[in-house]
Amino acid sequence: MIKITIPTPDVTITKQNNPELSNIYGFTDFHQIPRDKGGIFMFYNNKKELLFVGKARKLRQRIKKHFEDNVSPIKTHRDEVTKIQVCVVDDPVHREIYETYIINEQKAKYNIDKAFFR
């Protein structure tokens, strides 16, 4: 049996109520997310339930796209997201493994393409 340990998040940002600064869906701290690093990201709701897990070569751009485009799997659930955790993972193969493992181990609510538990 292979033992996989989920990496500790490098960055966690939370939604602000009535933010005064520029924001995307209430998140004002996107500058904390690395611009040119790859890794995995996890979206949580206010009940600490895992909503969605994704991976990216450039984290900040990819996370912002989930809040801006119309093809994101969470497009109708953006208001549910209250916390974003980011783990920097350089190796693309490791990103793929972590993403699939987290989706299935923690039963991410809106990931459907890599979910084996349904």
C-alpha positions as CSV (number, residue, x, y, z in Angstrom):
1,M,0.0,0.0,0.0
2,I,1.2,3.5,-0.9
3,K,1.1,6.1,1.9
4,I,0.4,9.6,0.7
5,T,0.7,12.6,3.1
6,I,-1.2,15.7,2.1
7,P,1.1,18.6,2.1
8,T,0.7,21.4,4.6
9,P,-0.9,24.5,3.0
10,D,1.7,27.3,2.2
11,V,-1.0,30.0,2.0
12,T,-4.6,30.2,3.4
13,I,-6.8,33.1,2.5
14,T,-10.3,33.7,3.8
15,K,-13.3,35.7,2.5
16,Q,-13.8,39.1,4.0
17,N,-17.3,40.5,4.9
18,N,-17.7,43.9,3.2
19,P,-14.1,44.3,2.1
20,E,-12.8,47.8,1.6
21,L,-10.0,46.9,-0.7
22,S,-10.3,45.5,-4.3
23,N,-11.6,42.0,-4.1
24,I,-12.8,39.0,-6.1
25,Y,-15.8,37.4,-4.5
26,G,-14.7,38.9,-1.1
27,F,-11.1,37.6,-1.2
28,T,-8.6,40.5,-0.9
29,D,-5.4,38.6,-0.3
30,F,-4.8,37.0,-3.7
31,H,-1.3,38.7,-3.6
32,Q,-0.3,36.1,-1.1
33,I,-0.7,33.3,-3.6
34,P,2.4,32.7,-5.7
35,R,2.2,34.0,-9.2
36,D,4.7,31.8,-11.0
37,K,4.6,28.6,-8.8
38,G,2.7,25.4,-9.5
39,G,0.7,23.5,-6.9
40,I,-2.7,22.4,-5.7
41,F,-5.5,24.5,-4.3
42,M,-8.6,23.6,-2.2
43,F,-11.8,25.6,-1.8
44,Y,-13.8,25.3,1.5
45,N,-17.1,26.6,2.6
46,N,-18.0,28.1,6.0
47,K,-18.7,24.6,7.4
48,K,-15.1,23.6,6.6
49,E,-16.4,21.2,3.9
50,L,-14.1,20.6,1.0
51,L,-15.8,21.9,-2.1
52,F,-13.3,21.7,-4.9
53,V,-9.6,20.7,-5.5
54,G,-7.6,21.8,-8.4
55,K,-4.0,21.9,-9.7
56,A,-2.1,24.5,-11.7
57,R,1.2,25.4,-13.2
58,K,0.6,29.1,-12.2
59,L,-1.6,29.1,-9.1
60,R,-2.8,32.7,-8.8
61,Q,-4.0,32.9,-12.4
62,R,-5.8,29.5,-12.2
63,I,-7.6,30.3,-9.0
64,K,-8.8,33.7,-10.2
65,K,-10.1,32.0,-13.4
66,H,-12.4,29.9,-11.2
67,F,-14.1,33.1,-10.1
68,E,-14.2,34.8,-13.5
69,D,-15.0,32.3,-16.2
70,N,-18.2,30.5,-17.1
71,V,-16.8,27.0,-17.5
72,S,-15.5,26.4,-14.0
73,P,-17.1,23.5,-12.2
74,I,-17.9,25.8,-9.3
75,K,-19.4,28.6,-11.3
76,T,-22.8,28.3,-9.6
77,H,-21.2,27.8,-6.2
78,R,-18.7,30.6,-6.0
79,D,-20.6,32.3,-3.2
80,E,-20.1,29.2,-1.0
81,V,-16.3,29.5,-1.1
82,T,-15.1,31.1,2.1
83,K,-11.5,29.8,2.4
84,I,-8.8,28.9,-0.1
85,Q,-5.8,26.8,0.8
86,V,-2.8,26.6,-1.5
87,C,0.1,24.1,-1.4
88,V,3.1,24.8,-3.6
89,V,4.1,21.5,-5.5
90,D,6.7,21.9,-8.2
91,D,6.5,18.4,-9.8
92,P,3.6,18.1,-12.2
93,V,3.3,14.3,-11.5
94,H,3.1,15.0,-7.7
95,R,0.4,17.7,-8.3
96,E,-1.7,15.1,-10.2
97,I,-1.3,12.5,-7.5
98,Y,-2.1,14.9,-4.7
99,E,-5.2,16.3,-6.5
100,T,-6.7,12.8,-7.2
101,Y,-5.8,11.6,-3.7
102,I,-7.4,14.6,-1.9
103,I,-10.5,14.5,-4.1
104,N,-11.2,10.9,-3.1
105,E,-9.9,10.9,0.4
106,Q,-11.7,14.0,1.6
107,K,-14.6,13.6,-0.9
108,A,-14.6,17.0,-2.6
109,K,-18.1,18.0,-3.3
110,Y,-17.8,19.5,-6.8
111,N,-15.0,17.4,-8.3
112,I,-16.7,14.9,-10.6
113,D,-14.0,14.0,-13.1
114,K,-11.6,12.3,-10.7
115,A,-14.0,11.1,-8.1
116,F,-13.9,7.3,-7.6
117,F,-16.0,7.4,-4.4
118,R,-19.4,8.2,-6.0
